[in-house]
């Protein structure tokens, strides 16, 4: 599965390290404003997404694959 994130925040968005540790394939460079980024998830999963705002330290996004047990 592929998730495409579009950064419309006007700020730099950093990729949380757990995104890769949890099994996503992604370019780990920060996502610039108005830039898209593809997150490739393992087969048979769907994305769980969380974003944090660390104020002056910027934004961070976590994309974690979740197994579809339905």
Secondary structure, DSSP 8 states (H G I E B T S, - for coil): -EEEEE--SSS-EEE-THHHHTT-B---S-B-TT-EEEEE--TTEEEEEEEEE-GGG-EEEEEEEEE---
